[in-house]
Amino acid sequence: MDEESSARHLQEALAALAAAGIIADQPAEPLARLLSGAMNEAALWIARGGHPQAGEQALDRLLAGLRTPA
């Protein structure tokens, strides 16, 4: 189910960001799979007692690293 919905939407969003020049032009599918895996692991970590704010900050830093220089 995830493959058919959220993974596809994430891939489409990343492709749109690349087309708009917000992130570097790159294949969207492998990036979507890497980000999806990272977010799934973070969710499991939070569920086991991790700190949601720390997870959010780490995700923000990860995503900021994808941005093309302004």
Secondary structure, DSSP 8 states (H G I E B T S, - for coil): -TTTTHHHHHHHHHHHHHHTTSB----HHHHHHHHHHHHHHHHHHHHTT--HHHHHHHHHHHHHTTB---
